[in-house]
């Protein structure tokens, strides 16, 4: 498949994206790691939106 690029930055960015995708295909995360990551993202979102999720003892709004 031939790719068309807008410029060198776009070419480099697309290549890094492809390499990242290939890496994660070869090294998938465990279900436990995925759950931990999602919980962290949910806490970050809650902090950003100014709400405290249930059970979040370390929540401290700024």
SEROTOR-549411 format. One record per residue (C-alpha): residue in one letter; y, x, z. Coordinates in pm, 1 decimal, decimal comma. Example, Ala and Ser with C-alpha at 12.3 -4.5 7.8 and 13.67 -1.06 7.14 Angstrom:
[rec 'A'; [-450,0; 1230,0; 780,0]],
[rec 'S'; [-106,0; 1367,0; 714,0]],
This chain:
[rec 'X'; [0,0; 0,0; 0,0]],
[rec 'X'; [337,1; 140,5; -93,5]],
[rec 'X'; [625,7; 87,8; 144,8]],
[rec 'X'; [989,2; 58,5; 48,4]],
[rec 'X'; [1244,4; 197,5; 289,6]],
[rec 'X'; [1613,6; 125,1; 322,5]],
[rec 'X'; [1697,7; 481,1; 431,6]],
[rec 'X'; [1555,0; 779,8; 622,9]],
[rec 'X'; [1621,5; 621,0; 961,4]],
[rec 'X'; [1427,1; 311,2; 855,9]],
[rec 'X'; [1144,4; 527,3; 721,5]],
[rec 'X'; [1118,4; 722,6; 1049,1]],
[rec 'X'; [1138,1; 408,0; 1259,2]],
[rec 'X'; [864,4; 233,5; 1058,7]],
[rec 'X'; [641,5; 540,8; 1080,3]],
[rec 'X'; [682,8; 559,7; 1459,5]],
[rec 'X'; [602,3; 189,6; 1483,3]],
[rec 'X'; [286,9; 232,5; 1275,8]],
[rec 'X'; [176,0; 528,8; 1488,6]],
[rec 'X'; [232,1; 328,8; 1805,8]],
[rec 'X'; [32,2; 34,8; 1672,1]],
[rec 'X'; [-255,0; 263,5; 1571,0]],
[rec 'X'; [-254,6; 429,2; 1914,3]],
[rec 'X'; [-272,7; 99,1; 2100,9]],
[rec 'X'; [-546,4; -28,7; 1869,6]],
[rec 'X'; [-752,0; 279,0; 1962,7]],
[rec 'X'; [-655,4; 263,5; 2335,0]],
[rec 'X'; [-624,8; -102,2; 2438,4]],
[rec 'X'; [-501,3; -188,7; 2787,4]],
[rec 'X'; [-740,7; -337,7; 3038,5]],
[rec 'X'; [-692,4; -700,9; 3135,5]],
[rec 'X'; [-589,0; -588,1; 3484,6]],
[rec 'X'; [-318,7; -358,1; 3339,6]],
[rec 'X'; [-192,2; -636,3; 3114,4]],
[rec 'X'; [-161,8; -870,3; 3412,5]],
[rec 'X'; [24,1; -607,2; 3618,6]],
[rec 'X'; [264,1; -542,1; 3332,4]],
[rec 'X'; [331,5; -914,5; 3284,7]],
[rec 'X'; [397,3; -960,0; 3656,9]],
[rec 'X'; [647,7; -673,2; 3647,4]],
[rec 'X'; [819,8; -822,1; 3341,7]],
[rec 'X'; [835,8; -1161,8; 3512,1]],
[rec 'X'; [999,5; -1004,1; 3821,6]],
[rec 'X'; [1251,4; -821,2; 3602,0]],
[rec 'X'; [1338,4; -1142,8; 3419,4]],
[rec 'X'; [1377,1; -1331,5; 3746,5]],
[rec 'X'; [1610,7; -1063,1; 3879,3]],
[rec 'X'; [1812,8; -1064,9; 3559,4]],
[rec 'X'; [1843,0; -1444,3; 3567,1]],
[rec 'X'; [1928,7; -1446,0; 3937,4]],
[rec 'X'; [1629,3; -1631,8; 4070,4]],
[rec 'X'; [1361,5; -1519,5; 4309,5]],
[rec 'X'; [1000,7; -1595,7; 4215,9]],
[rec 'X'; [771,8; -1714,8; 4493,8]],
[rec 'X'; [613,4; -1432,2; 4688,4]],
[rec 'X'; [860,1; -1168,3; 4566,4]],
[rec 'X'; [948,2; -996,9; 4893,5]],
[rec 'X'; [1117,3; -699,1; 4729,4]],
[rec 'X'; [1365,5; -917,0; 4539,0]],
[rec 'X'; [1722,8; -816,2; 4614,6]],
[rec 'X'; [1992,7; -962,6; 4388,5]],
[rec 'X'; [2286,6; -733,8; 4312,8]],
